[in-house]
């Protein structure tokens, strides 16, 4: 028997079964974001081992990383809006199955080609799922969903980097164990998705939604435009840490440690998630302003630490930058999604994530090429940091302009209606 209920914000909820409560379903969706993002950074501490086994360059590392970002973008473009039409469950069941297969490919990889294949499938699965997960959480609880959309990715990144670093450093089978653990998690989450109630009624237009479309609802255009600088700055920094963080730590310390390499990404992402939880009640524009300011300050501290080989100050700056990452990203998400209708949410969030993954992938490739060409990871990080600081300062100005532009858009809308 299928029952249809309507939430206070107009979201239609299909009750196919009652195996999972809405609260349990919310946490399940958040856990999928965490595990997907953990899986995406799990190879980061392993790149040094892969390089030693297969003899590839830093450029290859960043290309492998960027292939993942390109695959995510491809999925976001073609299937990012699909869950607005089919429902969240079918998309998420397919994505968790694909992630499980990806872990098998990683665990049995015997060369760069296997890593590339795994990253392609992983990116496609993640891109297909991100909009559906984010929209599903907002369907279930609009306020908590917006917060979870900012917190869960950062905790996932932190968990993946640290889990992989610990397993590589302390346990046997470093290139197998982390993928086995994640594979089991994906199987369990897939079972959970099969038991949960869908959060939206199916709608016509599923095939039409596969056509790439980057148009935004009018109400979200000004907020997203103003959020762009902080999104680009934050995710470019995250991409640099994910792709080249272990190499940077080795350059500072002169020590080849998978644990320390994973720790840098963990500090950045964990501080981001904790900051969002601590400051989630702040108004979105204030969050963006605070986040961009902290991002600029933290990167400044980190850049100063590099030529001085001050590892403690490096991690302190990384922590401050992580606070800026999390709060700036949450402020941007909340500034945009509050203007979306239920059947627009996955599409709008997909466009936001397209911006994020472009920002994460392209600068990381440029940094990898620079390191391969000049062999100077610290100098490259300094230049990269200066660019991120400049973007963060632009974001501070943009956040200050947000009320004016949104009011202008509202006035235009009212004038057209009149």
N, C-alpha and C positions, 0 to 999 in steps of 0.2 A: 504494500500500500504506500502511495506517495502523498505526502502532505506538504502544503505550501504555507509558510508563514512569512510575515513581513516585519522587518525590524523598524525601529523608530526613525531611522534615517532613510527609509524607503528600500533598503536592501531586501531582496527576496531570498529566503532560505528554504531549500528543498530538504524535507525530512524523509530520506529513504530508509534510514534505520536510526536506532538510538544507541548504538554501541559506544560512541564517544560523546561526551557532553561538549557544549560549545567552548567551555573553558579549557577542557582537555585538547580539543581540536586547535585552539589558539596556540597553546604551548607546543603542540606537535608541529604546526607550521613554523613557529619560531625555531624549533630544533632542526628542522630541515634546512632553513637558511644557514644555521650555524654549521651543520655538517657539510653542506655543499661548499661553503666558503673555506671550511677547514680542509676539505679535500683539495681545493684549488691551490692552497699554499703548502700542503704536505710535502711536495717535492722540493721546496726551497732549500731546506738544510741538506738535502741529498745531492744537490747539483755538484758539489765538490767531489763526491764519490763517483758520480756518473762521469765527470770530467776525467778523473784519474783512471777509470776503467776504459773509457772510449776515446779519450784524447780530443775533446772539442774545445773551442775558444769561448771567451765571455760573450762574444757576439751571438754564438749559437744558443747560449743560455737565455739571452734576452729574446731571441727569435722564438724559442720554445715557449717562453712566457707570453710573448705577444700573440702567438698562434691561438693560445687559450682566449685572450681578450678578443681577437677577431672572430673566433667561433661564437663567443657570447654575443657579440654585436650582431652577427648573422642571425642567430636564433631570435634575438630581441626584435630585429627588423621584420622577420618573416612570421614568427609565431608568438610574438610578445603580446598580441591582443587576442590570441585564440581562446584563452580561458574566459574572456568576457562573453564568449558565444557558446562554447562547449560546456563550461563549468570549470571549476578549479581542479576537481578530483581527477578527471581523465588525464589532464596535462601533467599533474604531479605524479601520478602512477607511472606514466611513461618515463618521466625524468628520473625518478628514483631507480627504475630498472636500468636505464642507461648509465647512471652513476655506478651501479654495482658492476656492470660490465667493464667500465673504465678501470675500476680497482683491480680487476683480473688482468687487464692489459698492462697496467703499471707493474704489478707484482711479477709478471713473467717477461718484462721488457729485456731485450738483449741488445739494444742499440738505440741510436737517436731516432730512427724511424718509428720505433714502438712508442717512444715518448711523445713524438709529434701526433701519432694516431690517438693516443690516450687523451692528449690535451684537446684535440679537435672534438672528440665525443664528449669529453667533460665540459667543454665550453658550450657546446650545443645544448646539453642537458641543463646546465646552469642558466643559460639565457632563456630557455623555454620556461623554466620554473620561476625565475625571479619575479616577474610581473604577477604571476598567478599566486605565489606565496604572499607577496606584499599586499596585493588586492584582497586576498582571502583574510588576512589578519585585520585589515581595515573594515572588511565586511562584518567581521565578528565584533569588533570594538574599534571605533574610529580613532579615539584618543590613544588607547594603548597600542593600536596597530601602527600608528604613525611613529610612536616611540620605538616599538619593536623593529620597525623597518630600519631604524638607525642603529639600534643596539646590536641586533642579532648578527649582521654582517661583520661588525668589529670583533665580537666575541668569537665568531667562527674563524676569522683570520688569526686571532690570538691563539685559539685552541689548536688550530692546525699547525701553526709554526712551532709552538712549544711542544705539542705532542710528538711531532715528527723529530724535533731536536732531541728530546729525552729518549725516545725509542732508539734513535740512531746512536746516541752517545753511550747508553747503558745496556741495551739489550742486543741479542744476536739477530741475525738476518735483517740488517737495517733497511735494505731495499725491498723487503717483503712484508714485514710485520705491520707497519703503519697502514698499509693498504688493506691487509686482512682485517684489521680492526674496523676501519672505515667501511669496508664492504659489508660486514655484519650489521653495522649501524644502518646502512642504506636499506638492507633487506627488511629490518624491523620497521623502519619508517614507512616503507612501501606497504607493509601490512597495515600499519596504522592509518594510512591514507585510504586504503580500501574500506576501512571500517568507519571512517568519519562521514558526517553529513556534508553534502556540498553546500557552499555558502552563497550560491547565486543560481538563479533559474537559467536554463539554456535559452539562447536568443538566436534569431536568424542571422545569417551573414558570416558563418564560420569560414567558408571558402573565400569570400571576399576579404576577410580579415588577414588572409595569408599574403595579400599584396602589400608590399612595404609602404608604410604611410607614416610620415613624420609630422603630420598636422596635429595641432594641439587645440583643445577647447579654448575659446577666446579668453575666458576668465583666468586661465593658467599661464598665459603667454608672458605677461609682465613679471609675475613672480619668478618664473623659471629664468627669464633673461637676467634678472638681478641676482639669482642664485648661482649663475654660471661660474663667476670667478672663484667662489669658495669651493664649488664642486670640483673644478679643474685643479685647483691648488691642492686640495686634500687628497684626491685620488691619484694625482701624479706622484705625490710623496709616497702614498701607499704602494704604488707600482714599483717605485725605485727600491723601497725596502724589501718588497717581495722578490724582486728579480736579482738585486745586487747587494742586499743587506749583508749576507754572510761574507761576501768578498770585501765589503767596506770594513767590517769588524776585523777581518784578517789583516787589512791594510793598517788599521790603527794599532792593533796588538801584536801583529806578526805571529799570531797563533792560529792554526787551522783547527777550528772547533765548530762542529755542527751545532752543539748546544748553544754557544754564544751567538751563532748566526741566527738560530731560531729565536733566541731571546730578544734580539733587536726588534724583530717583527712583533713578538709577543708584547713587549712594552708599549710599542706604538698603538697596537690594536686594543689591548686591555685597558689602557688609560682612556682611550676613546670611548669604549663601552661603559666604563665606570662613570666617566664624566656625564654621559647622556643620562644615566640612571639618577645621578645626583642632582642634575639641573633640568630635568625634563619638564618641570612646571613653568619654566620661563617662557615668555612670549617668543614666537618664532623669530621675529626680527632681532630681538635682543640676543637670542641664541646665535644667530648668524654673525652679529657684530662681535660678540665675545669669542666665538670660535675662530673667526678670521684673525682677530688680534692675537689670540694664543698661538695659532698656527704660525704667524709671522715671528712671534717671540721665540717659540720653541725651535724653529728652524734656524733662527739667528744664533741661539746658544749652541746648537748642534754644529753649525758651520764653524763657529769659533773653536770648538773642541778638536776639529779634525787636524789642523797643522800642529797642534800642541799634543796630539796623541793622548788626550785626557779622556779616558774611557768612561769614568764616572760622570763627567760633565756631558759627554755624548749621550749617555742613557738618560740623564736628567732632561736634556733638551728634547730627546725623543719622547719622553713622557709628557712634557708640556705641549709639544706638537701634536701628540695623540689626543690630548684634551681638546685642542683646537679642531682636529679632524672630526671627532665625534660630535661635538656640539655644533660645529659649522654644518656638518652633513645633516644632523637632525633638524636644525633650523631651516635648512633649504627644503628638506622633504616636507615638513609641516607647512611651510609657506606655500607649497604647490598643491598638495593633496587636499587641503581644506576646500579648494574650489572645484573638486571633481565630483561627478555623479557616479553611482555604483558601476554602471556599465562603461565608464570612461577610465576607471582606476588602473586596470592592468595596462592599458595603452599608454596612459600618461606616465606611470612608473617605468614602463619599458623605455620610453624616451629619456627619462632621467638617468636610467642605468646605461643607456647608450652613451650619453655624455660622460658618465663616470668611467666606463671601460675604455672609451677612446682616450680619456685623460690618463688612465692607468697604463695603457699599452704603448702608445706612440712615444711619450717621453722616455719610457724605459728602454725602448729600442734605440733611441738616439743616444742615451747614456751608455748603453752597451757597445754601440759602435765607437763612441768616443774613447771608452776604456780600451777596446781592442786596438784602436789606432794609436793611442798615445801611451797606453799602459799606466795611466795615472788615475786610479780610482778615487783618491782623495781630492785631487783637483777637479775631477768631473763632478763629484758630490758637492763641492763648493759652488760651482757654477749653477748646478741644478737647484741648490738651496736658495741662491739669490733670486732665481726666477720664481720659485714658489713663494718667497717672501713678497715679491712685487705683486704677484697675483692676490695674495692674502690682503695686502693693503688696498688694492682695488676693491676687493670684496667688502672691506669695512665701509668704503665710500658707497658702494652699491646698496648695502644694507640700510644705510642712512637715507637713501633715496626711495626705498621701497614704499613707504606710506604715501609719498607724493604720486608715484606712478600708478599705484593701485587705485588711489582716489581718482586720478585722472581717467583711468580706464572705466571706473564705475560711473563717472560723470558722463563719459561718452556713451556708455550703454544706456543710461537713463535718458540722455538726449535723443538717442535713436528711437527708443521706445516711445517717447513723447511725440 
